[in-house]
Amino acid sequence: GWLKTFDDYFRDQTQHILNNMVIKLQEDSRRKFMWSEISYFSKWWDGIDSQKKDAVKRLIKDGQFEIVTGGWVMPDEASSHYFALIDQLIEGHQWLEKNLGVKPKSGWAVDPFGHSPTMAYLLKRTGFSSMLIQRVHYSIKKHFAMQKTLEFFWRQNWDLGSSTDILCHMMPFYSYDIPHTCGPDPKICCQFDFKRLPGGRVSCPWRVPPEAIHAGNVQHRAWMILDQYRKKSKLFRTKVLLAPLGDDFRYAESSEWDQQYQNYQQLFDYMNSHPEWHVKAQFGTLSDYFEALRKESNLGEKSSNSFFPVLSGDFFTYADRDHHYWSGYFTSRPFYKRLDRVLESYLRAAEILYSLALVQSGKSEKTSVFPSADNYKLLTEARRNLGLFQHHDAITGTSKDWVVVDYGTRLFHSIMNLKKVITDSAHILILKDKGAYNYDTSTPFLKMDDVQSSQDSLPHKTVIKLTSQPRYLLIYNPTEQERFAVVSVNVNSPRVKLLSPSGKPVTVQISAVWDGATTISHEAYQITFMAHLLPLGLGVYQLLEVQSSEAVLTDYNIYMRNSRQEKRDRLFKIKEMQNSVDNIILENSYMKLWFSGMSGLLEKINTKEDGKIHQMKVEFAWYGTTGNRDKSGAYLFLPDGDAKPYIFTDPPTIRVAHGRIFSEVVCFFNHVTHTMRLYKVQGLEGQSLEVSNIVDIRGEYNRELAMRISSDINSQHRFYTDLNGYQIQPRLTMSKLPLQANIYPMTTMAYIQDAGFRLTLHSAQSLGVASLKNGQLEVIMDRRLMQDDNRGLGQGVQDNKITANIFRLLLERRHGTDVNEEKASVSFPSLLSHMTSSFLNHPAIPMTTYADSGVPEMLNTFSPLMSSMPCDMHIVNLRTIQSK
């Protein structure tokens, strides 16, 4: 969905395209057609009769109809995470295998706004031999055309051999529409888009219409288009030429099939009947082209790989003209970029638990009532909703408001459904006596501990009611390593005792649940503790209400303008004070942090391992948009110069919490509630800082809010961003380019470094990131834009939500740095960094038992693994797939 929802497009256009395809291809065996997205194809297939299905299979077998890429969608390549990219590929390919018995072999990506080598790698590993891309910076296209490198082997930057090479064709011109595909002159090419014949609904903007081909004009018209083909052909190394003939939602009407195929057939027949023209022209599919190309360039013979150049790297940030860089969409609609990752982590957890539960359910009569078919249906729907959202107009934040709501509603429903799959699966796995298993929809055994009330609101924790009888708290670890994780849940009483799976008391920190900055709600209390979890395992904790609790209360200092020294609370110790020039200090065994007493923002870090003090200033900043006619919109970032500092007339209210498990500083600004939390525990949780920003810019006009971290790291204009959470791409900030060109997509992390240290910003959502000055990292968190940016969307971005952006800040010492690495085309996160990212993207999942009484006996712990996997290994998924 883009300007209409998925279902509306299907009803109005897509079904007609496919229905006509079956009829029109059968009229002439020389006609060819290709299709890429299985989301639409499968919806159409489910509504047609078996006669039509047989016709389609015949057309595929005869090579007239080809499925290219064959993923669920044609995904965005900047904001999407590799988990979802793989999953939507599997979903499409599984569907094709089951329903058509075919496996695609060529990739077709004409519309994503820039291209990632992660996609090239995934296609290669899927068994593809060739791929095509289109939206690449116009200066790169020009350079490649001059060097004749538009066709190249794309190799991964870590590959020392050639095993990741995939043949890639880059289209040379501005667009994939017909005026920009026959050759260099759109005024002429447009005359060969026969849907634009006079009297139709579309015309040529160059004011010269096409002419229908007939005996009287065929010679001249054939010569005209052949001239374009020849000019285009000069940009490539072989005499085989590809000229795509299509556009968005074309071929919906029967008449258009006739206009295009009949006129072109006459042109081809004329060319082919004149041997002195030295041309052979015909319709073909993408694989027809690549096969002809391989044959022509002798690929496949031993010594011939040198015919095409080998390239590594990515194609971001895209610009289609002037200074119009498409770096705005790296952040647009950030609420949904975050929701996407929440769904992703639930989907992976649900897939793994379901696969394990399925095995368990097959073991006895009693457990066979596990609702495996119902839950598989929910899983399939979630895979497809996540897949649909990877589309290049969805996760990008570049569709109409109501289309965004449709996508959001799909994500939201699937999150709720996956919670059912997770709790149903955990139920069967954790029961001690499987003979006591019974499944009753009206009284579920477990429930998740958070709720989201609508598709555009943030989740909040449910309150667990305590009694003197234990309430069971199950915690699931979705990673394949044993984990020591800090877990927080909300309970209704501060008189709490927590027992570990082995029955021992656990240290608990009790914090207030706040209603705003300074008011405590006594409806609920947050308890925080360190959980020890087995790999892919469940641990069963017990919560009880007791007369005298051993739990440690959090103390609070609140800095505000008009403070009353002691704020009475019946439970918590709260000190109120004026904002002051004195620093606020937090520390654990790894680091000591200094925050400003005026703004509450981080100023410096002392790493205890080496006693060094690092400048580490956090600030916020606003970007505006240009005063020119062209302004920022959903796609484009066109700022009015450098960001302006975020100015506050009154200092913010700052709430500092000191506790046994964590301490934190929360700053309440007008547009952002900023939290920095330090875990006072040993191990991974204590080695990085948790940063969260609740952003609300709903009242702003053409502004974008950035968080900037300024350090004393001597990064020398170099920084590093991940591509799709899969690999790291080194970046160079170039002062000769406009600011917006130096913004890159960050899916899970970005870092800067010098000889001694590396500073990594880990992210739980995709956003735009930059390093505009030495030692700086900045991330754009939300944007509100009042106008369209002329790329077809027809609206600005004004549907902003209260959005949560979650990060971790990791400062690491670098040992024995290789000087050459600074200039190398490849870089890697440390193991600590990988694991930190995993904690952020795959958090532990708490569940509680429903019933206050009559809970059947459970295992203390469950784990499918004998031991942890090595920490440099990650299970992407345990995905139950359909039987053939």
Residue, then its C-alpha position, 0 to 999 in steps of 0.5 A: g500500500w502507498l496511496k491506497t491500502f493493499d486491499d484497495y489496490f488489489r480490488d481496483q488494479t492488481q486483480h485485473i492485471l493478473n486476470n488480463m495476464v492469463i488471457k493476453l499471454q495465451e493469445d501469442s506465445r511470443r509475449k512475456f510478462m514478469w511479476s515480483e510480489i507474492s503478497y498480491f499474487s497469492k491473494w489473487w491465486d486464492g480467488i481463481d479457479s483451477q482452470k486459470k491456475d493450470a494456465v498460469k503453471r503452463l505459462i511459467k513452464d513455457g517461459q512466458f511468465e516469470i516470477v522475479t525475486g518472489g519475496w512477499v514484497m519488494p522490501d525497503e533495504a535501508s530500514s529493514h532488519y535482516f530477520a524480516l528480509i529473510d522471513q519475507l523471502i521465505e514466505g514468498h518462496q515457500w508459497l511458490e514452492k507449494n502452489l506453483g512448484v517454482k523457485p525464482k532465480s533473478g532479483w528485481a528491485v526497481d523501487p527501493f530508495g537505495h540498495s544494500p549489499t545485505m540484500a545481494y548476499l541474501l539473494k545469492r544465498t537463496g540460490f540466485s545468480s543475477m539481480l537488478i537494481q534501479r534507484v542509485h544516486y544520479s552521479i554514481k549512475k553517470h560515473f558507472a555509465m562512463q566506466k561501463t560498470l553498470e553491470f558488475f559482480w557485487r561482492q561482500n566487503w568481508d569476502l576475501g574470495s569470490s563466493t559471495d559474488i552475484l551478477c548485478h545490473m544497474m539501470p542507467f537512467y532516472s526512473y523505471d518508467i517507459p520514458h526512462t528505459c528505452g534510451p537516454d531521451p525521455k521525449i522519444c521513449c515516451q512516444f513508445d509507451f503506447k498506453r499514452l496514445p492520444g485519447g487515453r488518460v495518460s499523456c507524455p509531459w514532453r508534449v509529443p504523443p505516441e503514434a500507433i504503428h502501421a505500414g506507413n510509419v513503421q520504418h521511421r518509428a522502428w529506426m527512432i526506437l532502435d537509435q535509442y536502444r543503440k545509444k543505451s547499449k553504448l553504456f554496457r559492455t555487451k551487445v545484449l540490451l535490456a529495455p523494461l516495458g512497464d510502470d506502477f500498476r500498468y496492464a490493468e486494462s485489456s486495451e493496454w495489453d493490446q496497445q503495448y504488445q501489438n505495436y511493439q510486435q510490429l516494430f520488432d518484426y520490422m527490425n528483425s526482417h532487415p538483416e542490414w540493421h544488425v538487430k534482433a528484438q524480442f519480448g523477454t523476461l529478466s532471466d531471458y536477459f541474464e541468460a543471453l548476457r551470460k552467453e554473450s560474455n562467456l560467463g561460466e567458462k573458467s577464465s571469464n569472471s574478469f569480463f565484468p568488474v567486481l564491486s563492494g559496498d552499498f548504494f546509500t544515500y540516494a539522490d534522484r536530482d540536485h541536492h535531493y537526498w532521500s535521507g528523511y525516510f530513514t526516520s519518517r514515521p518512527f513510531y512504526k519503525r519501532l513497532d516493526r521491531v517489537l513485532e519482529s522480536y515477538l515473532r521470533a520468540a513465538e516461532i521458536l516456542y511454537s516449534l518446541a511445543l509442536v514436538q511436545s504436543g506430538k508425544s501423548e494423547k493428552t498433549s495432542v489437544f494443543p491448538s497447533a493448527d490455530n496457532y500456525k494460522l496466527l504465525t502465518e498471518a504474523r509472518r505475512n503482516l511483518g513481511l508486508f510492512q517491509h515494503h518500500d512504502a511501509i517501513t519507510g514511512t512514505s505512505k498516506d496517513w490512512v495506509v499507515v493506519d492499515y499497516g499499523t493495525r496489521l502489526f498491532h493485531s499480529i503482536m496480540n496474536l503472537k502473545k497467544v502463540i507464546t503463552d499457549s506454547a510456554h504452557i505446554l512446555i513448562l507443565k511438569d505432568k504433561g498428562a495434566y495438560n488441558y487447553d481451554t480458550s476461556t481460561p488461558f493458563l498464562k498472560m503476557d505482562d504488557v498491554q498496548s491499547s491501540q495501534d498507535s499507542l505505547p505499551h504499558k505494563t499490567v499490574i500483577k495482584l499479589t496474595s499470600q499464595p504464590r503468583y508464578l512469573l515465567i520469564y522466557n529467554p529468546t536467545e541461545q545463550e544463558r543470560f543474566a538479565v534485569v527484569s522489571v514487572n509491576v505489582n500491586s503491593p510493596r510487601v513483596k517477596l520473590l523466589s527464584p526457580s530453585g526456591k531461593p529469595v531474590t534481591v528486589q529493588i522496588s521503585a515508584v510508578w509515577d504519574g507524570a514527573t513528580t506524582i507517585s501512583h500508589e496503584a502499582y509498584q515496579i519491582t526489578f531484579m536480576a534473572h538468571l535464564l537458561p538458553l531459549g529457556l523458561g524460568v519460573y519465579q514466585l511472587l508473594e505478598v509478605q508482612s515484612s519485605e526484604a526488598v530495597l526501596t529506590d530513593y529519589n531526588i527531584y530537581m525542580r524550580n519551586s521545590r519543597q525540601e521534603k516531599r512526604d510519601r508513605l513509602f519512598k524517600i523523596k528529596e526535592m531541590q533546586n536545579s543547581v550547578d553541581n553535578i548529578i553522579l551515578e556509578n557502578s563497578y564499570m563506570k562513573l557518570w556525571f550529569s548536569g544539575m541544570s539540564g540533567l544531561l550526561e556530561k562525562i564518563n569515567t571508565k574504571e578499568d583504566g581510570k580515564i575520564h571521557q567527555m560525553k555530552v548529550e544534547f538535543a537539537w532542532y533541524g528546520t527545512t529550507g526557505n526554498r520551494d523544495k522543502s523536506g517531506a516524507y522522503l527528502f531531508l532538506p534542512d535550513g543549515d546546521a541544527k539549532p540547539y534545543i533551548f529551554t527557558d526554564p530548566p527541566t524537572i529532573r528525577v534521579a533514582h538511586g537503587r540497588i539494581f539500577s539508578e537513573v536520571v530522567c529529564f522532563f523536557n517539553h518535547v522529550t522525556h529523556t532517561m539514562r539508566l545505569y544497571k548496578v550489576q555484574g556482566l553485560e547489563g552493567q557495561s552499557l548505558e540504557v538510553s530512552n527518549i519518549v518523543d512528542i513533537r505533535g505541536e511543531y511546524n517543519r521541525e525535526l528533533a535530533m539527539r547528539i552525543s559529542s565525545d572526545i574521540n578523534s574520529q576524523h570524519r569516519f564513522y560506521t553504520d550497520l546495514n540491516g543489522y547484518q554487517i557494518q559499512p564504514r562511512l566518511t562524512m564529506s564536507k563538500l556534500p550537503l548535510q543531508a547527504n551525510i545522513y545514513p540509515m542505522t538499523t541496529m548500531a552506529y559507532i565512532q572510534d580512534a586508536g584508544f576507544r570505540l563509542t557505539l550507539h545501539s538502537a532498538q529501531s531504525l533511524g537516520v544517523a550522522s557524524l557531522k563533527n569530530g567525535q560526534l554521533e547524532v540520530i534523528m528521532d522524529r520529523r514533522l513536515m507540513q508539505d509534500d516533497n513532490r515524490g508522489l505521496g501528495q502529503g506531508v508527515q503530520d500524523n506524529k505519535i508519542t514515540a519511544n526511541i530506545f538505545r544503549l550507549l557502549l564505550e569500549r577500549r580498543h586493544g592492539t588497534d591495527v592502524n590499517e583498519e581505519k582505512a579498510s572497507v570492512s569493520f566488525p562489532s566486538l562480541l560485547s557489542h553483538m551481545t548488547s545488541s541482542f539484549l536490546n533486540h531480543p529482550a526477556i519476555p515475562m508472563t504470569t499465571y492467570a489463576d490465583s488458585g489451582v495452578p498445576e505443578m510446573l517445572n522450575t526451569f525449561s531449556p531445549l539446549m544442553s548448554s549455551m551456544p557459543c556467544d558468537m553464534h545466533i539462531v536466526n529462527l526455528r521456523t516451522i515450515q509447511s509440509k509440501 
